[in-house]
Amino acid sequence: MMYQAGLVLEGGGMKGIYTAGILDFFLDKGIDFSSVYGVSAGACHMCSFLSKQRGRALDVNVDYLDCRRYCSVESLLTTGDVFNVNTCYSLIPDYLHPYDHEAFERYTGKAYAVATNIKTGLPEYLRLRDMRKDIVKVRASASLPLVSRNVKIGNKLYLDGGISDAIPLKKSIMDGNLKNVVIMTKEEGYVRKPSSYMELVKLRYLNYPKVYELMRDRHINYNETLEYIERQKECGLAFVIRPKKFSEVGRIEKDKQKLLALYEEGYQDAADCYEELMVYLER
C-alpha cells in the first residue's frame, strides 16, 4: 500500500542499521511512501527499501566487516575514502549483493538523496531515477567529511547531506507532504554538542569555507531541527520513530553482534508502534 506521505531517513554512519530494521518491517507489512528523502546512511538503506530487497541492507552492513576493502584505515590511506568506493558502489551492488534495478524502476514515487554542495554550503535534494547512473548521488550523500573525498557530479562538488540538512522534514513538508514518517538514529533526549576537531576541518576544507561554517554550527542547526520536528509532531505533520536508549554502535562499527542487536531494535520499535502508525497514515 502506497501512502501519500513523506518518509524521512536520518543518517548516522553504521547506526543507520537501526533504520534498516524499521524499513524491513515496512517491507514485511507492505508499507510504501510517495516520497522518500534519504540522508547519508539513510540514503543507502533507502535504496534497498525501494527495490524491496528485504534483508539486503543488513547483509551489506555486516557481511564485509572484516574486509579491508570495505571499510578500513587502509582504504582511507590508499584511496581517500574510509568506505571503499569501488567495493561499496560497484562490487557489492553489481556482483556480491546485486541490486534489483527493475524493482526500483517500478517504484512510482519520488526518491531523493540529500547531499551538501560544498561551494554554496546548501543542501541539494538529488532525485534518483536510474540507480545505474544515480548511485553516485547516493555516494555523495554518504561521503563523510574528513574521511571521504569530495564527490563531483556535473560541475559541482558534494559531501554528506547530514552537514547541511540532517533530517529533511522541512523539505518534505515544503514539497506538499502533510503526513511524514521520520526515522531518526539518535536516541530520545539526544542533544548534539560542538565538534572537537574544527581546526582539522578548517585546514582540510580551506578552499571551501562553507564546509567549515556548517561543521562549526552543526550542533546549533541540528538541535534547532529537533525542536522543529517536535513542533510538527504535535500538530500531526510528523510521526517519529527513534531509539529509546543510547546505542554503543559507533559511526564506523566492526562488532557484528552490536549491529545485529541494533537492527533488531529498529525492527521491534517499528512493530511496537505499528497500530499507531496505521492510524496516523490512514486517517
C-alpha positions in Angstrom: 0.0 0.0 0.0 1.5 3.3 -1.0 0.6 6.2 1.3 0.7 9.8 0.2 3.3 10.7 2.7 6.9 11.5 3.1 9.5 9.1 4.6 12.5 11.0 6.0 15.6 9.0 6.9 18.4 10.4 9.0 22.0 9.3 8.6 24.3 8.4 11.4 27.0 6.1 9.9 26.6 2.5 10.9 24.0 3.5 13.5 21.8 3.5 10.4 21.4 -0.2 10.8 18.5 0.8 13.1 16.8 2.3 10.1 17.4 -0.9 8.1 15.4 -2.8 10.7 12.5 -0.4 10.5 12.5 -0.5 6.7 12.5 -4.3 6.7 9.4 -4.2 8.9 7.7 -1.8 6.5 8.5 -4.2 3.7 7.0 -7.1 5.7 3.8 -5.1 6.1 3.7 -3.7 2.5 4.0 -0.1 3.6 5.2 2.3 0.9 5.5 6.1 0.6 5.0 8.5 -2.2 8.2 10.5 -1.3 11.4 9.3 0.3 14.3 11.5 1.5 17.5 9.7 2.5 20.5 11.3 4.1 23.9 9.6 4.2 23.4 6.1 5.6 19.6 6.8 5.3 20.1 7.2 1.5 22.0 3.9 1.3 19.3 2.0 3.2 16.6 3.8 1.2 17.9 2.1 -2.0 17.3 -1.5 -0.8 13.9 -0.4 0.6 12.8 1.0 -2.7 13.9 -2.1 -4.6 12.0 -4.2 -2.0 15.1 -6.3 -1.2 14.3 -7.3 2.4 17.5 -8.0 4.4 19.9 -6.6 1.8 20.8 -3.5 3.8 21.5 -5.7 6.8 23.6 -8.1 4.8 25.7 -5.4 3.2 26.4 -3.8 6.6 27.5 -7.0 8.4 28.9 -9.3 5.7 32.1 -7.4 5.0 33.2 -6.1 8.4 36.5 -8.0 8.2 37.2 -7.0 4.6 39.9 -4.3 4.4 38.5 -3.3 1.0 35.1 -2.4 2.5 35.7 -0.1 5.4 39.2 0.4 6.8 42.0 2.8 7.6 43.9 1.1 4.7 41.1 2.2 2.3 41.3 5.7 3.7 45.0 6.0 3.3 45.2 4.4 -0.1 42.0 5.9 -1.7 40.9 8.8 0.4 37.7 7.1 1.4 37.2 5.1 4.6 34.3 3.3 2.8 36.0 1.9 -0.3 34.2 3.4 -3.3 34.8 0.5 -5.7 33.6 -2.1 -3.2 30.6 -0.2 -1.9 29.3 1.3 -5.1 30.4 -1.2 -7.8 31.5 -4.6 -6.5 28.7 -5.1 -3.9 25.7 -3.8 -6.0 26.8 -5.3 -9.3 28.2 -8.7 -8.1 28.2 -9.6 -4.4 24.7 -8.4 -3.4 23.2 -7.5 -6.8 20.8 -4.5 -6.8 17.4 -5.1 -8.3 17.2 -2.2 -10.8 14.0 -3.4 -12.4 12.2 -3.5 -9.0 13.5 0.1 -8.2 12.2 1.3 -11.6 8.7 0.0 -10.7 8.6 2.4 -7.7 6.1 5.2 -8.7 7.0 7.7 -6.1 9.9 10.2 -5.8 13.2 9.4 -4.1 15.9 11.9 -3.1 19.4 11.6 -1.8 20.3 14.6 0.2 23.9 16.0 -0.4 25.7 19.1 0.6 27.1 21.4 -2.1 30.5 22.3 -0.6 30.8 25.6 -2.5 27.4 27.0 -1.6 27.0 25.2 1.7 23.4 24.4 0.8 21.7 21.0 0.7 20.6 19.7 -2.6 17.9 17.0 -3.0 19.1 14.8 -5.8 16.3 12.9 -7.5 17.0 9.2 -8.0 15.6 7.8 -11.3 18.1 5.2 -12.6 20.3 3.7 -9.9 22.8 2.5 -12.6 23.6 6.2 -13.1 22.4 7.8 -9.9 24.3 5.7 -7.4 26.9 8.5 -7.5 24.2 10.7 -5.8 23.9 8.2 -3.0 27.7 8.2 -2.7 27.7 12.0 -2.5 25.1 11.9 0.3 27.1 9.4 2.3 30.6 10.9 1.9 31.5 11.8 5.5 33.7 14.9 6.0 37.4 14.3 6.6 37.2 10.6 5.8 35.8 10.8 2.2 36.8 12.5 -1.0 34.6 15.2 -2.4 32.2 13.8 -5.0 31.9 15.5 -8.3 28.5 15.4 -10.2 28.5 17.6 -13.3 30.5 20.7 -12.3 29.5 20.6 -8.6 31.3 19.0 -5.6 29.4 17.4 -2.8 29.8 15.9 0.7 27.5 14.3 3.3 24.0 15.7 3.3 23.9 15.5 7.1 26.1 18.6 7.5 23.5 20.8 5.8 20.1 19.1 6.3 20.4 16.1 8.7 16.7 15.4 8.9 14.9 17.0 5.9 11.4 17.1 7.3 11.0 20.7 6.4 11.8 19.9 2.7 9.3 17.1 2.7 6.6 19.4 4.1 7.5 22.1 1.5 7.0 19.5 -1.2 3.4 19.1 0.0 3.6 16.1 2.2 1.2 16.7 5.1 2.0 13.4 6.6 5.5 12.4 7.3 7.2 9.4 8.9 10.6 10.4 10.3 13.1 7.8 11.2 15.9 9.0 13.4 19.1 7.3 14.6 19.8 9.3 17.7 18.1 8.3 20.9 15.4 10.2 22.7 16.8 13.1 24.7 19.9 13.4 22.4 21.5 16.9 22.2 24.3 17.4 19.7 27.4 19.1 21.1 30.0 21.2 19.2 32.6 19.3 17.1 36.0 18.9 18.7 38.0 18.8 15.5 37.2 22.1 13.9 40.9 23.1 13.2 41.3 20.0 11.2 38.1 20.8 9.2 39.3 24.3 8.6 42.6 23.0 7.2 41.1 20.3 5.1 38.5 22.5 3.5 40.5 25.7 3.2 39.1 26.3 -0.3 35.5 25.6 0.8 34.9 27.8 3.8 31.2 26.9 3.8 32.1 23.4 5.0 33.8 24.8 8.0 30.9 27.1 8.7 28.4 24.2 8.5 30.5 22.0 10.7 31.1 24.8 13.2 27.4 25.5 13.5 26.2 21.9 13.0 25.2 21.4 16.7 23.1 24.5 16.7 21.3 23.7 13.4 20.8 20.1 14.4 19.3 20.9 17.8 17.0 23.5 16.2 15.9 20.8 13.8 15.0 18.6 16.7 12.8 21.4 18.1 11.2 21.8 14.7 10.4 18.1 14.5 8.7 18.1 17.9 6.5 21.0 16.8 5.5 19.2 13.6 4.9 16.1 15.6 2.5 17.9 17.9 0.4 19.3 15.0 0.3 16.0 13.2 2.7 16.6 10.4 5.2 14.1 11.6 5.3 10.6 13.1 8.7 9.9 14.7 10.4 6.6 15.2 13.7 6.7 17.1 15.8 4.6 19.5 14.6 4.7 23.1 18.1 4.4 24.5 21.7 5.1 23.7 23.4 2.6 21.4 27.1 1.7 21.7 27.3 1.2 17.9 29.8 3.7 16.5 29.6 5.6 13.2 32.2 3.1 12.0 31.5 -0.2 13.8 33.2 -3.5 13.5 31.2 -5.5 16.1 28.7 -7.7 14.2 26.7 -8.6 17.3 26.2 -4.9 18.2 25.0 -4.2 14.7 22.6 -7.1 14.6 21.2 -6.1 18.0 20.5 -2.5 16.8 18.9 -3.8 13.6 16.5 -6.0 15.8 15.8 -3.0 18.0 14.7 -1.0 14.9 12.5 -3.8 13.7 10.9 -4.2 17.1 10.4 -0.5 17.6 8.5 -0.4 14.3 6.4 -3.4 15.3 5.6 -1.8 18.7 4.2 1.4 17.1 2.6 -0.3 14.0 -1.0 0.2 15.0 -0.4 3.8 16.0 1.4 4.4 12.7 -1.5 2.9 10.7 -4.0 5.2 12.4 -1.7 8.1 11.5 -1.3 7.2 7.9 -4.9 6.2 7.2 -6.8 9.0 9.0 
